[in-house]
Amino acid sequence: AQSVTQPDIHITVSEGASLELRCNYSYGATPYLFWYVQSPGQGLQLLLKYFSGDTLVQGIKGFEAEFKRSQSSFNLRKPSVHWSDAAEYFCAVRPHNNNDMRFGAGTRLTVKP
Amino acid sequence: EAGVTQFPSHSVIEKGQTVTLRCDPISGHDNLYWYRRVMGKEIKFLLHFVKESKQDESGMPNNRFLAERTGGTYSTLKVQPAELEDSGVYFCASSQELLNTEAFFGQGTRLTVV
């Protein structure tokens, strides 16, 4: 069955520390891959996306993600977290030929001073 | 340019009442999607419009939910009668073309049925 897994429900990091949020997917073929962020009171904002090509994708706000086909993963990273990064992060995947976008359950990020 | 806007931002209704959620997509976006997130769960697809036509409504939970998109512009999602399990955040998104583009999301409507 097709699925998206974000194993970490909640992560706490100190400001300035590095961050990695995990995302694994189970699909028949490599789908389009996305990371969205939802800050309190805001909608879902696209951080970055992978369609094809370079497997290391740069996004907004200093985030990047690496697609690893062998591991069916698309982990989100940031070298130095800022307090404003506290939010909920969603990994999403979509097949190339339809609109069936599936989301992970989300990872809530808390940033300690 | 305005993004995807949703009204209201919050709604609290009693079980058995009717609620209508509205979504205004980005101008020129033919594709409009509704999603729902029940507390603590993943965001789930409800349905997809292409202009005024329902392209895929496989995610609609049951016949208490009715979505419309008049003239291919804004969309409404009506829940009638509302049940407790309908509580959650309802997201709307729009995109220009189906393939090779991302969807832009609204801020969501938080629905609480008491």
Contacts between the chains, C-beta under 8 A, distances in Angstrom:
chain1	res1	chain2	res2	distance
A	4	B	42	7.4
A	32	B	100	7.8
A	34	B	102	6.3
A	36	B	105	7.2
A	41	B	107	7.0
A	42	B	107	5.8
A	43	B	3	7.4
A	43	B	4	6.9
A	43	B	6	7.9
A	43	B	91	7.2
A	43	B	105	4.5
A	43	B	106	4.9
A	43	B	107	3.9
A	43	B	108	6.1
A	44	B	91	6.5
A	44	B	93	7.6
A	44	B	105	3.7
A	44	B	108	7.9
A	45	B	105	7.5
A	46	B	102	5.2
A	46	B	104	7.4
A	49	B	102	5.5
A	51	B	100	6.0
A	90	B	43	6.5
A	92	B	43	7.9
A	96	B	99	6.8
A	97	B	99	7.6
A	98	B	56	7.7
A	98	B	98	7.8
A	99	B	31	7.2
A	99	B	33	6.9
A	99	B	45	7.9
A	99	B	48	4.9
A	99	B	55	7.0
A	99	B	56	6.4
A	99	B	98	6.0
A	100	B	45	6.5
A	100	B	56	7.7
A	101	B	33	7.6
A	101	B	45	6.3
A	101	B	103	7.0
A	102	B	42	7.7
A	102	B	45	7.3
A	103	B	35	7.7
A	103	B	42	5.0
A	103	B	43	4.0
A	103	B	44	7.6
A	104	B	42	6.0
A	105	B	40	7.6
A	105	B	41	6.4
A	105	B	42	4.4
A	106	B	42	7.1
A	106	B	43	7.7
